[in-house]
């Protein structure tokens, strides 16, 4: 997949493009992407158009926490077969651009959009004056087709990145998986830790969380870790390890089931499947060890049930 990042210096040809923020690549985003992929048989390249800077960050002193890092977003879009991702510069100039100028100068002249796919409530341009109706009105003038897609709802609520961020902050990871159509992911390098896990017979890996990535509440989660040899279940602690450390920085520590190898320096993907318990300070290492074994048993049973359900659904 080609990634055009934070530049206006590009020129595409014959594109079916969908527009949005695309944080998390949730069920609604996937519907937009599946729609543009239908135009591949008409020899159009599939393009996802978003912004290098989340629009709210331009007008706020606090940076919006995102579901996906850029690398995680790229991996998801590549796996879906998208040809090109455009992360367009979002500046005061971009924000002030009149809607028709954005259509003409960017979507028509640079992207060469033949098909534009958007959600029905999509807004763009100066003061968010651009909408589906304007795109359709100008379609004959600029020679493109507009496909507006209905919003997806679950439990009577629209699926949106904002909704998913709220669920992540609550620790409702099973609901997050439902909305994203895949689990919440932390991707990061395996770092050297204190190696205290080895002293209690449960070696762990430590990963850093990327800046400005939204994270769930501190605590213990059932997880899956993607290794070169395959996918392993695990138990992940997200927090400051109060029993064994005075550290204040949030870290990700995972005990991987049925694995004991050297992973230092590798970039690994860890998925959080469900919340087990909150972070707790234990009176001593023995109490912590006993709790970790209980957590492990819960995690192994949870993942075994997941596999059982997957096999059942395939029949």
N, C-alpha and C positions, 0 to 999 in steps of 0.2 A: 504494500500500500504506500502510495506517495503521501507525504505529509508536508503541506505548505504552511509554514509557521511564522506568524507575526510579520508578514510582508505583503505589500500590495503588488509586488513585482512578479506576476505570474499570468499565464494565459492558457486556458483549457479549451477543449473543443468538444462539442456535442455531449452535453452533460444532462443527466437527470439528478437534480440536487434537492436535498432536504435541509431545512434550516431549523436551528434551535440551539439551546445551551448545551444539551447532551451531557449533563453531569449524571453519571451513574449508568447510562444506557439502559433505562428501565423499559417496561413493557410498552409504554407509549412510544418511546424512541424506536424500539424495535419494529413497531408497526410502520413508522415512517420509512425506516431503512428497508424493510421488506418490500414496501411499495416502490421505491426507486429501483430495487433489484429486478423488478418485473420488466423494466425497460432495457435491461441488458440485451434481451433478444432483439431489440430494435437498434442495436449497435450504439447505445448511449452508455457513457461511462458513469458510474455511480459516485456521487460526491456528497459528503457530509460537510455542511458549512456551519461553523460556530465561531466563537471569538477566543483569542489567546488569553484575554483577561475577562473574568466573569464581570458582566456589566455593572453589577451592584458595587463592585470594588472601586470603580472609578469615582463614585459619589459618596463613599463611606470611609471613615477613619479605621474601621475594623474590617479585616479581610474575611470574605465568606469562606467557611470551611466546606471543602468539596468532598464528594463521595469517592471520586476516582482521582488519582494522580494522572498526569498526562500520559505516562507510560502505560498505566492500567487502561486508560481510555483507548489508546492506540491498539493494545492487544485485543480488546473486545471488538473493535471495529474491523481489524484484520481478520479475526475469526469469523466475522459475519460476511466477509467477501467484499467489503467496500474498496473501491479503487483509489479514492483520493479523500483525504481529510484536509479541510482548509481551516486553520486557526487564525482568523483574520484579526488584524490589530484593532483593538477597541480603545479609542482615544476620545478626547473632547471633540475633535473634528468628526470622527465617526458618529458619535452620539448626536451631533448637531446636523448630520446629513439629512436632507429632505428625502422622504420615502421614494419619490420617483427617481431622484438622482441615484439613490442606492440601487434601485432596480436596473436603471440604465447603465451606470458606470461599473457596477460590480457584478450583478447577476447576469446581465446580458453581455456586456463587452468583455469582462474578464473570465467569468465562469462559462459563458456561452450556453446558458441554460435553455434547454428545449422543453424540459419539464421541471416544474417547481412544486415540491411536496411540502406541505405545512400542516400543523394542527389548526383547527378552526378558530382558536383564540389567539393565534400568533400575532404579535405586534412588533413593529420595527420602525426605525427612522426617528427624526426629531420629534420629541414629545410623544413617541410611540403612536404617531398618526397613521403609519402604514398598517394595513390589515389585509385579510383575504379578499375583501371586496375591491380594494384598490388594485391588488395584483390581478384579479380577474378583469377589471375594467381596462387595464393597460396591456393585457395579454395580446389582443389583436395588433396593437401598435408595435410591440417589440417581438412578436413571433414566438411566444412560448405557451405552454399548456399549464394550467394550475390544477393540482389535485389537493383538495382539503380533506383532512382525515379527522374523523370523530375522536374525541378523547376517550381513553379507556378508563373504566371505573371498576373498582373492587370494593365490596362492602358499602356501595353507595357513594364512595368518594373517588374523585379523580386521582389517577396515578400521576404523581409529579415528583420531581427531585426534592422540592420543599417538604412534601409529606414523608419521603423516605428519610431525609435528614432527621426529622422529628422522631421517627421510629428508631433510627440508629441511636439517638441520644437517650431513648428510653431503654435500649437494650433488647428490643423486640426483634431479634435476629431472624426468627422464622417468618415473621411478616415481611421483613426486609427482603428475604430470599424470594418470597412470593411476588413482591412488587418489582424486583429487579430481574426475575426469572433466573437468578443465580445468587449465590451467597455474597455477602459483603467480604471484600478482600483487602488484606494488608500485604503489600509487596515491598520487600526490603532486603538489604544485605544481612547475612548472618555475622554477628559481631561477637567478640570475646566477652564473656560475662564473668561472674565470680566462680563458676563451676561448682556451686554448692549442690546442684542437682546430682552430681556424680557421687557425692558423699552419702546420699540417701538412696542410691541405686536407681535414680531416675534422671539421667542426663538430659539437658534441655538445650534448645537453641534460643538465642536472643536476637531480635530484630529491632531496628529503629523505625519509628513512624515518620513519614514524610511531613514536612511543615505544611500547615494549613489543610491537612486531611482530617475530616471529621472522624472522631473515634467514639465508640460506645462507652458506657459507664465502666469504671474500674471493676474488675472481677474476673471470674473464671468462666471460660467458654469451651464447649465442644468444638473441635476444629478439624480441618483437613489441610495437609501440607503437600504441595506438589514438588516431588523430587524427580530427578532424572530417571530413576528406576520405576517410578509410578507414584500413585497417590496413597498417602498414609493418613490414618486417623490420628487425632491427638487431643491434648488438653492444653489450652492457652490461657495464661494469666496476663491480663492487661492491667498494669498498674505500677506501683512503686515498691512492691515486695516488702511490706512493713515488718515482717517477722525477721528477715535476715539482712535488711539494708536500711540505711538512713537516706537513700537516694530520693530525690524529689521529682526527677524527670520520669515521665511516663515511658514505660518500655513494654515490649511484647516478648514473652517468654513461653516457649512451647515444648512440652514433652511429647515426642513423636512415638506412637505405638510401634513396636516391633522394628525399631531401627536404632542402631548405635554406630554412627560413622562420623567422619570429619566433614562438616559442611561450612566451615569458616570461609568467609569471603564470597560465598555463593549468593546470588539473588534468588530468593524463594517467594512463592505465593502461599499465603496462609488464609484460609477461609474460615470465618466464624459462623458456626451453624446455629448454636443456641446458647443462651445464658444459663449458667449452672448456679452460681452463687456470687455474692458480693465479695469484695476484697476484705480480708480479716487479718488481724494481728493475733498470732497464736502464742501461747505462753513459752513454748520451746520448740526445738526442731523435731522432736519426736511427735508432738501433736500435729505439727505441719505435715510430717511424713504420713501419718495415719489419714489425714484429710485428703492428701493428694492421691493416696491409693483408693479412697472412696470416689474421688473425682474421676480417676482413671476407669474404675468399674462402670460408673455412670456413662462416661464417654464411649466406652467399648460397646455397651448395650444400646446406646442411642444410635451409633453408626451401624451396628448390626441390624437394627430395625429399619434404618434408612435403606440399606442394601436389600433387605427382604421386601420392602415396599416397592423398590425399583424393579426387582425381578417379577413381582406380582403384576405390576403395571405393564410389563412387556409381554405378558402372556395374553 
